[in-house]
Amino acid sequence: MRNRVCELLGIQYPIIQGGLAYVGNGALAAAVSNGGGFGQVGTAGRSPENFKEQVRIAAESTDKPFGVNLPVSEHSDNTPYIEAILEVKDKLTAISLSAGNPKPLVPLFKQAGLKIMIMTASVKHALKAQELGADLVICEGFEAGGHNSPLEMTLFSLIPQVSRELQVPVVAAGGIANGQGVVAAFALGAEGVQLGTLFVATKECEAHDNYKKLLIEAKDDATMVMERSIGRVTRVLKSPFAQKILEFEKTRPTVEELLPYILGRNNRVAAIEGRIEEGWMNCGQGVGLIDTIDSAADVVRRLAREAREVSANLDILQNVFAE
Ligand SMILES: Cc1cc2nc3c(=O)[nH]c(=O)nc-3n(C[C@H](O)[C@H](O)[C@H](O)COP(=O)(O)O)c2cc1C
């Protein structure tokens, strides 16, 4: 195996598709794994039944390893999701736990034979994740699409500070959308990368074409952060609906007042149903690099090829920094 992340997950390239609320379907996870990366079926935005169906689709579409994502504080009750994951555990290699305290779940899923990946966004939480028994720690920077840590640390600062403290492998997430980002993450000390937005813009992802079209058209300045007024940080595509939320936040609403705007169903209507004027869509800052809608398997292979090219060109540093 090529490095510790590849060995742990049994994959060719240390490229992981992050859990994607509403749009992390089975066909996408399988395509990522077929390309040599590690796909994940999301639980967020799905019923336990639909989640199991997506795992079934993924398992039928690939003989390569794949996993699932459980954002711990996303569901009002995790029990049916935990049961669903345990039901399909034999099809899975790993679980990523995000957005909440994973402590009670780690022994449960370890016992089920799954590798544990915990998502964090600071040295303190990364160390805690390692202590809890994470097999690898995913560190997500503020560039990332979706819910981020209110610490708002960027990947460039986060990864070197985390990777020098941890013994388990660190995977970098946030703003990565080409081989340059992959190689940069490794230069900073990561042993793998996790991408979200780029995998939304693929043929297999069940996101609506209207959403994918916006991702292709988007430039570097296309994202904005909402929910800061209630202590949360969610990076989304700029859109009239998202701007409306931001304007409303200026009036300092309570959580209850803001809730009707930020509810997941408003993500669903835009991301899945394509009614982009009526909802918001998660998006990371690397979106300006997305130009085409390709198969997710080809995207993984392209990232690997670009990483080889970029790293070969970095030989020049030996001269630039020669004694
Ligand atoms: C559409 C979308 C939905 C997401 N949903 C989840 C989720 O349900 N659980 C999770 O842990 N992370 C979620 N994320 C974060 C991704 O797993 C990943 O870490 C992040 O997208 C990486 O940043 P990037 O979008 O810049 O590539 C989501 C991201 C996007 C873009």
The ligand as a Tripos MOL2 file, in Angstrom:
@<TRIPOS>MOLECULE
LIG
   31    33     1     0     0
SMALL
NO_CHARGES

@<TRIPOS>ATOM
      1 C1        -23.0980   19.7490   -0.3650 C.3       1 LIG1
      2 C2        -22.2950   19.4650    0.8490 C.ar      1 LIG1
      3 C3        -22.8660   18.7580    1.8950 C.ar      1 LIG1
      4 C4        -22.0930   18.4100    3.0110 C.ar      1 LIG1
      5 N1        -22.6480   17.6320    3.9940 N.ar      1 LIG1
      6 C5        -21.8520   17.1050    4.9590 C.ar      1 LIG1
      7 C6        -22.3670   16.1300    5.8670 C.ar      1 LIG1
      8 O1        -23.5330   15.7450    5.8210 O.2       1 LIG1
      9 N2        -21.5110   15.6300    6.7970 N.ar      1 LIG1
     10 C7        -20.1900   16.0270    6.8760 C.ar      1 LIG1
     11 O2        -19.4450   15.5360    7.7310 O.2       1 LIG1
     12 N3        -19.6860   16.9530    6.0290 N.ar      1 LIG1
     13 C8        -20.4780   17.4790    5.0780 C.ar      1 LIG1
     14 N4        -19.9490   18.3730    4.1670 N.ar      1 LIG1
     15 C9        -18.5000   18.6390    4.2040 C.3       1 LIG1
     16 C10       -17.7510   17.6670    3.2750 C.3       1 LIG1
     17 O3        -17.8030   16.3510    3.7570 O.3       1 LIG1
     18 C11       -16.2630   18.0500    3.0790 C.3       1 LIG1
     19 O4        -15.5340   17.9410    4.2710 O.3       1 LIG1
     20 C12       -16.1210   19.4550    2.5260 C.3       1 LIG1
     21 O5        -17.0350   19.6320    1.4790 O.3       1 LIG1
     22 C13       -14.7240   19.7290    2.0330 C.3       1 LIG1
     23 O6        -14.6400   21.0160    1.4990 O.3       1 LIG1
     24 P1        -14.8810   21.3710   -0.0580 P.3       1 LIG1
     25 O7        -16.3420   21.4380   -0.2320 O.co2     1 LIG1
     26 O8        -14.2310   22.6990   -0.2100 O.co2     1 LIG1
     27 O9        -14.2440   20.2910   -0.8560 O.co2     1 LIG1
     28 C14       -20.7300   18.8080    3.0960 C.ar      1 LIG1
     29 C15       -20.1880   19.5780    2.0540 C.ar      1 LIG1
     30 C16       -20.9430   19.9080    0.9470 C.ar      1 LIG1
     31 C17       -20.3030   20.6980   -0.1630 C.3       1 LIG1
@<TRIPOS>BOND
     1     1     2 1
     2     2     3 ar
     3     2    30 ar
     4     3     4 ar
     5     4     5 ar
     6     4    28 ar
     7     5     6 ar
     8     6     7 ar
     9     6    13 1
    10     7     8 2
    11     7     9 ar
    12     9    10 ar
    13    10    11 2
    14    10    12 ar
    15    12    13 ar
    16    13    14 ar
    17    14    15 1
    18    14    28 ar
    19    15    16 1
    20    16    17 1
    21    16    18 1
    22    18    19 1
    23    18    20 1
    24    20    21 1
    25    20    22 1
    26    22    23 1
    27    23    24 1
    28    24    25 2
    29    24    26 1
    30    24    27 1
    31    28    29 ar
    32    29    30 ar
    33    30    31 1
@<TRIPOS>SUBSTRUCTURE
     1 LIG1         1 GROUP 0 **** ****
